[in-house]
Amino acid sequence: MVSFFDRVCYPFNIFIRLTSKKTIRWIMADLFTDLLIYIAIGIMTFAMGAIIGYQLLMMYYMKRFMVIAKQCFDADSVVPIIDELARET
């Protein structure tokens, strides 16, 4: 446990504190905890981005499909689907 004196005088005795084995273990545990927190934030951010991206792409292509389906219905042919596939590839 860090005392009040150590907290107040931390900038002045940093080199003394870093030589203590107990302090080194405390600093390493603190850094590892921070690392785990940042990794968890990164994973959650990636997951949210993947879900949002998936939803946006589904909305775009669903809208696009409805337009093509209406064109096919109006033309009574599959030519608009073939044209769209040629345009997308």
GITA-V436540 format. One record per residue. N is the residue number from 1. PHI is phi in whole degrees, 0 to 359 (* if undefined). PSI is psi in radians with two decimals (NA if undefined). OMEGA is omega in whole degrees, 0 to 359 (NA if undefined). Layout:
N,PHI,PSI,OMEGA  N,PHI,PSI,OMEGA
//
This chain:
1,*,2.41,182  2,271,2.26,181  3,278,2.92,178  4,298,-0.69,180  5,298,-0.73,179  6,295,-0.65,179  7,292,-0.71,181  8,290,-0.70,185  9,263,0.22,184  10,306,-0.81,181  11,297,-0.43,184  12,271,-0.49,183  13,242,0.57,182  14,296,-0.65,182  15,289,-0.59,177  16,290,-0.74,182  17,292,-0.60,182  18,288,-0.28,180  19,274,-0.26,180  20,283,2.37,180  21,295,-0.67,180  22,297,-0.71,180  23,291,-0.68,180  24,297,-0.74,178  25,297,-0.70,179  26,296,-0.77,180  27,294,-0.74,180  28,295,-0.71,178  29,295,-0.70,179  30,295,-0.73,179  31,294,-0.68,179  32,294,-0.68,177  33,297,-0.78,177  34,300,-0.74,179  35,299,-0.78,178  36,297,-0.68,178  37,296,-0.78,180  38,293,-0.65,177  39,296,-0.76,179  40,297,-0.72,178  41,297,-0.72,178  42,297,-0.74,179  43,294,-0.75,179  44,294,-0.68,178  45,296,-0.74,178  46,298,-0.77,181  47,296,-0.77,179  48,296,-0.72,178  49,296,-0.70,179  50,295,-0.74,180  51,294,-0.79,180  52,295,-0.74,178  53,297,-0.73,178  54,298,-0.78,181  55,296,-0.72,179  56,295,-0.74,178  57,295,-0.68,178  58,296,-0.72,178  59,297,-0.77,182  60,297,-0.88,184  61,287,-0.49,175  62,294,-0.75,178  63,296,-0.75,180  64,297,-0.72,180  65,296,-0.69,180  66,296,-0.67,178  67,295,-0.79,180  68,294,-0.70,179  69,297,-0.69,178  70,294,-0.69,178  71,297,-0.71,178  72,295,-0.69,179  73,295,-0.76,180  74,293,-0.69,182  75,276,-0.27,183  76,55,0.80,183  77,205,2.90,177  78,259,0.11,181  79,300,-0.71,178  80,298,-0.58,177  81,293,-0.74,180  82,296,-0.72,177  83,297,-0.71,179  84,293,-0.72,177  85,297,-0.67,178  86,293,-0.63,179  87,289,-0.64,183  88,282,-0.42,183  89,261,NA,NA
//
